[in-house]
Amino acid sequence: MPELDSTVKNVVNETIAPMGISQIRQFAEKFAKIPGIIKLTLGEPDFNVPEHVKTAAIESIKENDSHYSAQKGIIGLREAISNYLSKQFDVHYDPETEVVVTIGATEAIYDSLAAIVNPGDKVLIPTPTFALYIPIVKVLGGIPVQINTTDDDFQLTAERLEEVIAEEGADKVKALILNFPGNPTGFVYSEAQLQELVDVIKDKNMFVISDEIYAELTYGRKHVSLAKLMPGKTILINGLSKSHAMTGYRIGYIAAPKDFVTNAAKMHAYVVTAPSNPAQYAAKEALTNGIDDPIAMKKIYQERRDYIVEQLNDIGYKTILPEGAFYTFSKIPEEFHLTAVEFANKLAEEGKVGVTPGIAFGEGGEGHFRMSYASSMEDIEEAMKRLRVFTENLKK
């Protein structure tokens, strides 16, 4: 095996070198090595991809569709995305010029930020939230500004947003990242709450990157896209990973005004050239004939959510009922005198339940832990039994 030559050991991107892998992944991999553990760590749907979607991918392979697609994605899929967004969320995009198919929502986030951020630019990130945003902003030379939303029940209020923009300097703030339904909190903004944010942003020289990957997974309310209220300044990000359990297919997309998409598509082309054809045809099928596929999954998620939230609160972990996604985000009792990382490690080692410490989702996540209920009810029920015993032992 080759060793790195001594003459190039210090030839490294100084921004990336000190970064670790995602803490979500770190803890998932660490806890997976513990025998007998129940893992409620990753946001990985436990459902299979719908059969008709799998068939579309297989047919693409059989038909020898093995050549490069258009860089922004096959036009049939972009049309399907446009029609889907129009039907489901009343937002409207030209499939030719305003949609880019990416390798998951992850690439969509990177491309979008790369099209905006110059060195020294500030990007506002309400936390706790999906941890990927912060390192990407740093890699691009930007400054991530974390906004702790814990005291506001995980909502970014208009008042707080106005305050932070004034503190950071409106001329320096180039973007706000909103993730809703939220990971890890399950928080869902209402149309009225979004409108209050729009009223703050509309006269500012800044975009909003609206990561709506969990849009199909809301409980008791219909998802409202920020792009419906502010289409000219919203970069809409979505994908098939959560709605159709297609995490491994890696299909996401950007929908935004033409002038922005032109720049984002350049970065997309430099980074990946084009998405995989079989995955694109599967996604086209999902968004054309499988719009209702998430309904059955959502019903099961809601049953799990109701059970796990009731159990968590009964055991003594304050948990707000999530209105979307498939996570609970619970408060660690102060009497335990444990950080989020200490609690997660102790629960894994002694209680044999794997959770993600809240600090993995930014500064606003300290003192909390996330559980994914994208797991079987059997596992969730056993995890709650183990958590109860673990908690009783902690109190002794």
C-alpha positions as CSV (number, residue, x, y, z in Angstrom):
1,M,0.0,0.0,0.0
2,P,1.5,3.4,-0.9
3,E,2.4,5.9,1.7
4,L,1.9,9.6,1.1
5,D,5.2,11.1,0.0
6,S,6.7,13.5,2.5
7,T,7.0,16.2,-0.1
8,V,3.2,16.5,-0.4
9,K,2.1,15.9,3.2
10,N,1.5,19.6,3.7
11,V,-0.1,20.2,0.4
12,V,-3.7,20.3,1.5
13,N,-6.8,22.4,1.5
14,E,-6.5,24.1,5.0
15,T,-10.2,24.5,5.3
16,I,-11.0,20.8,4.7
17,A,-8.1,19.2,6.5
18,P,-9.4,19.9,10.1
19,M,-12.9,18.8,9.3
20,G,-14.2,15.4,10.4
21,I,-16.9,13.4,8.7
22,S,-20.5,14.3,9.6
23,Q,-21.1,13.7,13.3
24,I,-24.4,12.0,12.3
25,R,-22.4,9.4,10.4
26,Q,-19.7,9.2,13.1
27,F,-22.1,8.2,15.8
28,A,-24.1,5.9,13.5
29,E,-20.9,4.0,12.6
30,K,-19.5,4.0,16.1
31,F,-22.8,2.7,17.6
32,A,-23.2,0.1,14.9
33,K,-20.3,-1.8,16.4
34,I,-22.0,-2.3,19.7
35,P,-23.5,-5.9,19.8
36,G,-27.3,-6.0,20.2
37,I,-27.8,-2.2,19.8
38,I,-31.0,-0.8,18.3
39,K,-30.0,2.0,16.0
40,L,-32.4,5.0,15.7
41,T,-29.6,7.2,14.3
42,L,-29.8,7.6,10.5
43,G,-32.7,9.2,8.6
44,E,-33.0,6.1,6.3
45,P,-36.5,5.1,5.4
46,D,-37.1,1.4,6.2
47,F,-39.5,1.0,3.2
48,N,-38.6,-0.5,-0.1
49,V,-38.7,1.5,-3.3
50,P,-42.1,1.1,-5.0
51,E,-42.1,-1.7,-7.5
52,H,-43.2,0.4,-10.5
53,V,-40.3,2.7,-9.8
54,K,-37.8,-0.1,-9.6
55,T,-39.2,-1.4,-12.9
56,A,-38.5,1.9,-14.6
57,A,-34.8,1.8,-13.6
58,I,-34.5,-1.8,-14.8
59,E,-36.1,-0.9,-18.2
60,S,-33.7,1.9,-18.7
61,I,-30.8,-0.6,-18.2
62,K,-32.4,-3.1,-20.6
63,E,-32.9,-0.5,-23.2
64,N,-29.1,0.3,-23.1
65,D,-29.7,3.8,-22.0
66,S,-26.1,4.1,-21.1
67,H,-25.0,7.4,-22.7
68,Y,-24.6,10.8,-21.1
69,S,-27.9,12.5,-20.4
70,A,-28.3,16.3,-20.7
71,Q,-26.2,17.9,-18.0
72,K,-29.3,19.4,-16.2
73,G,-31.0,16.0,-16.4
74,I,-33.2,14.2,-18.9
75,I,-35.9,16.6,-20.1
76,G,-38.6,14.0,-19.2
77,L,-37.6,14.1,-15.6
78,R,-37.3,17.8,-15.5
79,E,-40.8,18.0,-16.9
80,A,-42.0,15.5,-14.3
81,I,-40.4,17.7,-11.6
82,S,-42.1,20.8,-12.9
83,N,-45.5,19.2,-13.1
84,Y,-45.1,17.6,-9.7
85,L,-44.2,20.9,-8.0
86,S,-47.1,22.7,-9.8
87,K,-49.6,20.1,-8.7
88,Q,-48.4,19.5,-5.2
89,F,-47.2,22.9,-4.1
90,D,-48.5,25.4,-6.6
91,V,-45.1,26.6,-7.6
92,H,-44.2,26.9,-11.3
93,Y,-40.9,26.3,-13.1
94,D,-39.8,26.0,-16.7
95,P,-38.3,22.5,-17.0
96,E,-35.9,23.7,-19.8
97,T,-34.3,26.6,-17.9
98,E,-35.3,26.5,-14.2
99,V,-34.7,23.0,-13.1
100,V,-31.4,21.0,-12.5
101,V,-31.4,17.3,-11.5
102,T,-28.6,16.7,-9.0
103,I,-27.0,13.8,-7.2
104,G,-29.3,13.9,-4.2
105,A,-30.3,17.1,-2.3
106,T,-26.7,17.1,-1.0
107,E,-25.3,18.2,-4.3
108,A,-28.1,20.6,-4.8
109,I,-27.1,22.3,-1.6
110,Y,-23.5,22.5,-2.6
111,D,-24.2,23.8,-6.1
112,S,-26.6,26.4,-4.8
113,L,-24.2,27.8,-2.2
114,A,-21.3,27.7,-4.7
115,A,-23.4,29.9,-7.0
116,I,-23.9,32.5,-4.2
117,V,-21.0,32.6,-1.8
118,N,-17.8,34.6,-2.1
119,P,-15.1,34.6,0.5
120,G,-16.3,36.5,3.5
121,D,-20.0,36.4,2.7
122,K,-22.3,35.4,5.5
123,V,-24.9,32.7,5.4
124,L,-27.6,32.5,8.1
125,I,-28.3,29.0,9.4
126,P,-31.0,28.5,12.1
127,T,-29.9,25.6,14.4
128,P,-30.5,22.9,15.2
129,T,-30.6,21.8,11.6
130,F,-29.1,19.4,9.0
131,A,-25.3,19.6,9.7
132,L,-24.1,19.6,6.1
133,Y,-24.8,23.3,5.5
134,I,-22.1,24.6,7.9
135,P,-19.1,22.9,6.5
136,I,-20.1,23.6,2.9
137,V,-20.3,27.3,3.6
138,K,-16.8,27.1,5.2
139,V,-15.3,25.2,2.3
140,L,-16.6,28.0,-0.1
141,G,-14.9,30.6,2.1
142,G,-18.1,31.9,3.5
143,I,-19.0,32.5,7.2
144,P,-21.8,30.4,8.6
145,V,-23.8,32.4,11.2
146,Q,-25.7,30.0,13.5
147,I,-29.0,31.2,14.9
148,N,-30.0,29.2,18.0
149,T,-33.8,28.7,17.8
150,T,-34.2,26.5,20.9
151,D,-35.9,29.2,23.0
152,D,-38.5,29.7,20.2
153,D,-39.5,26.0,20.0
154,F,-37.1,25.6,17.0
155,Q,-38.8,28.3,14.9
156,L,-36.8,31.2,13.3
157,T,-39.0,34.2,14.1
158,A,-39.2,37.3,11.9
159,E,-38.0,39.4,14.9
160,R,-35.0,37.2,15.5
161,L,-34.1,37.2,11.8
162,E,-34.3,41.0,11.6
163,E,-32.1,41.2,14.6
164,V,-29.4,38.9,13.3
165,I,-29.3,40.6,9.9
166,A,-28.8,44.0,11.6
167,E,-26.1,42.5,13.8
168,E,-24.2,40.8,11.0
169,G,-24.6,43.6,8.5
170,A,-27.2,43.4,5.7
171,D,-24.5,44.0,3.1
172,K,-22.6,40.9,4.3
173,V,-25.5,38.5,4.5
174,K,-26.0,36.8,1.2
175,A,-28.3,33.9,2.1
176,L,-30.5,32.2,4.7
177,I,-30.9,28.5,4.7
178,L,-34.3,27.1,5.8
179,N,-34.9,23.4,6.2
180,F,-38.5,22.5,6.7
181,P,-40.1,20.1,7.6
182,G,-37.0,20.3,9.9
183,N,-34.3,17.8,10.5
184,P,-33.8,17.1,13.4
185,T,-36.8,18.8,15.0
186,G,-39.7,18.0,12.6
187,F,-40.8,21.7,12.8
188,V,-43.0,22.8,10.0
189,Y,-43.6,26.5,9.1
190,S,-47.1,27.6,8.5
191,E,-47.9,30.0,5.6
192,A,-48.4,32.8,8.0
193,Q,-45.0,32.2,9.6
194,L,-43.3,32.0,6.3
195,Q,-44.9,35.3,5.2
196,E,-43.5,37.0,8.3
197,L,-40.0,35.9,7.2
198,V,-40.7,37.0,3.6
199,D,-41.6,40.4,4.9
200,V,-38.2,40.7,6.5
201,I,-36.2,39.3,3.5
202,K,-38.1,40.9,0.5
203,D,-36.1,44.1,0.5
204,K,-32.7,42.5,1.4
205,N,-30.0,41.6,-1.1
206,M,-30.1,37.9,-0.1
207,F,-31.4,34.6,-1.3
208,V,-33.2,31.9,0.7
209,I,-32.1,28.3,0.1
210,S,-35.3,26.4,1.0
211,D,-34.5,22.7,1.6
212,E,-37.9,21.0,1.5
213,I,-36.7,17.4,1.1
214,Y,-39.3,16.3,3.7
215,A,-42.2,18.2,2.0
216,E,-44.3,15.0,1.5
217,L,-43.9,14.0,5.2
218,T,-46.2,16.3,7.1
219,Y,-48.8,15.3,9.6
220,G,-52.1,17.2,10.1
221,R,-51.2,20.0,7.7
222,K,-50.3,20.6,4.1
223,H,-46.7,21.7,3.3
224,V,-46.4,25.2,2.0
225,S,-43.4,25.9,-0.1
226,L,-41.5,29.2,0.5
227,A,-41.2,29.5,-3.3
228,K,-45.0,30.1,-3.5
229,L,-44.6,33.2,-1.4
230,M,-41.3,34.5,-2.7
231,P,-40.4,32.8,-6.0
232,G,-37.9,35.4,-7.2
233,K,-35.5,35.0,-4.2
234,T,-36.1,31.3,-3.3
235,I,-33.8,28.5,-4.3
236,L,-36.0,25.4,-3.9
237,I,-34.3,22.1,-3.1
238,N,-36.0,18.8,-3.0
239,G,-35.6,15.2,-4.0
240,L,-36.8,11.6,-3.9
241,S,-34.8,10.2,-1.0
242,K,-37.4,10.7,1.7
243,S,-40.7,10.8,-0.2
244,H,-40.1,7.5,-2.1
245,A,-37.5,5.8,0.1
246,M,-34.9,6.3,-2.7
247,T,-31.9,7.4,-0.7
248,G,-29.5,5.1,-2.7
249,Y,-30.7,6.4,-6.1
250,R,-29.3,9.8,-5.3
251,I,-31.7,12.0,-7.1
252,G,-32.4,15.6,-6.0
253,Y,-33.0,18.8,-7.8
254,I,-32.9,22.6,-7.7
255,A,-35.8,24.7,-8.9
256,A,-35.2,28.5,-9.1
257,P,-35.3,31.5,-11.5
258,K,-33.5,31.0,-14.8
259,D,-30.6,33.4,-14.1
260,F,-29.7,31.6,-10.8
261,V,-30.1,28.1,-12.4
262,T,-27.7,29.1,-15.2
263,N,-24.9,29.6,-12.6
264,A,-25.8,26.7,-10.4
265,A,-25.9,24.4,-13.4
266,K,-22.3,25.4,-14.2
267,M,-21.1,24.1,-10.9
268,H,-23.3,21.0,-11.3
269,A,-21.6,20.3,-14.7
270,Y,-18.1,20.8,-13.3
271,V,-18.8,18.5,-10.3
272,V,-20.7,15.6,-11.7
273,T,-21.3,16.1,-15.5
274,A,-24.7,14.4,-15.3
275,P,-26.8,12.1,-13.1
276,S,-27.2,8.4,-13.7
277,N,-29.8,7.5,-16.3
278,P,-31.5,4.5,-14.6
279,A,-31.9,6.6,-11.4
280,Q,-33.4,9.5,-13.5
281,Y,-35.9,7.2,-15.2
282,A,-36.9,5.8,-11.8
283,A,-37.4,9.3,-10.5
284,K,-39.5,10.3,-13.5
285,E,-41.7,7.3,-12.9
286,A,-42.0,8.2,-9.2
287,L,-43.1,11.7,-9.9
288,T,-45.4,10.8,-12.8
289,N,-47.2,7.7,-11.7
290,G,-46.2,7.6,-8.0
291,I,-47.2,10.9,-6.6
292,D,-49.5,9.0,-4.1
293,D,-46.8,6.5,-3.1
294,P,-45.8,8.5,0.1
295,I,-49.3,8.4,1.5
296,A,-49.1,4.8,2.9
297,M,-45.6,5.4,4.3
298,K,-46.7,8.6,5.9
299,K,-49.5,6.9,7.7
300,I,-47.1,4.4,9.2
301,Y,-44.7,7.1,10.2
302,Q,-47.4,9.0,12.0
303,E,-48.4,6.0,14.0
304,R,-44.8,5.5,15.0
305,R,-44.4,9.2,15.8
306,D,-47.5,9.3,18.1
307,Y,-46.2,6.3,20.0
308,I,-42.6,7.4,20.4
309,V,-43.5,10.9,21.5
310,E,-46.0,9.7,24.1
311,Q,-43.3,7.3,25.4
312,L,-40.5,9.8,25.5
313,N,-42.6,12.4,27.4
314,D,-43.8,9.7,29.8
315,I,-40.3,8.6,30.5
316,G,-39.2,12.2,31.2
317,Y,-37.7,13.5,28.0
318,K,-39.6,16.7,27.0
319,T,-40.4,16.2,23.3
320,I,-42.5,18.5,21.1
321,L,-44.8,16.7,18.7
322,P,-43.1,16.9,15.3
323,E,-45.3,18.0,12.5
324,G,-43.1,16.7,9.7
325,A,-40.1,14.5,8.7
326,F,-39.5,11.3,10.8
327,Y,-37.5,12.4,13.8
328,T,-38.1,13.3,17.5
329,F,-35.9,15.8,19.2
330,S,-35.9,15.5,22.9
331,K,-34.5,17.5,25.8
332,I,-32.0,15.7,28.1
333,P,-33.0,16.4,31.8
334,E,-30.6,18.8,33.4
335,E,-30.5,16.7,36.5
336,F,-28.4,14.1,34.6
337,H,-25.6,16.7,34.1
338,L,-24.7,15.2,30.8
339,T,-23.8,16.8,27.5
340,A,-25.5,15.6,24.4
341,V,-22.5,13.5,23.4
342,E,-22.0,12.1,26.8
343,F,-25.7,11.1,27.0
344,A,-25.7,9.5,23.5
345,N,-22.5,7.5,24.3
346,K,-23.9,6.4,27.7
347,L,-27.2,5.4,26.3
348,A,-25.5,3.3,23.5
349,E,-23.1,1.6,25.8
350,E,-25.3,0.9,28.8
351,G,-28.8,1.1,27.3
352,K,-28.0,-0.4,23.9
353,V,-30.0,2.3,22.0
354,G,-28.3,4.4,19.4
355,V,-29.4,8.0,19.0
356,T,-27.7,11.1,17.5
357,P,-26.6,13.8,20.0
358,G,-28.2,17.2,19.3
359,I,-24.9,19.0,19.0
360,A,-24.4,17.2,15.6
361,F,-27.0,19.6,14.3
362,G,-25.3,22.8,15.3
363,E,-25.0,24.9,18.5
364,G,-28.8,25.0,19.0
365,G,-28.9,21.2,19.4
366,E,-26.8,21.0,22.6
367,G,-28.7,19.4,25.5
368,H,-31.0,17.3,23.1
369,F,-30.9,14.1,21.2
370,R,-32.5,12.9,18.0
371,M,-34.3,9.7,17.4
372,S,-35.3,8.5,13.9
373,Y,-38.6,6.7,13.7
374,A,-37.8,5.5,10.2
375,S,-37.4,2.1,11.8
376,S,-39.8,-0.8,12.5
377,M,-42.3,-0.4,15.3
378,E,-40.9,-3.6,16.8
379,D,-37.5,-1.8,17.2
380,I,-39.0,1.4,18.4
381,E,-41.0,-0.4,21.1
382,E,-38.0,-2.3,22.3
383,A,-35.9,0.9,22.2
384,M,-38.5,2.6,24.5
385,K,-38.3,-0.2,27.0
386,R,-34.6,0.0,27.1
387,L,-34.6,3.8,27.4
388,R,-37.0,3.5,30.3
389,V,-34.8,1.1,32.2
390,F,-31.7,3.2,31.3
391,T,-33.4,6.4,32.6
392,E,-34.5,4.7,35.9
393,N,-30.9,3.6,36.4
394,L,-29.6,7.1,35.8
395,K,-31.9,8.5,38.5
396,K,-30.6,6.1,41.1
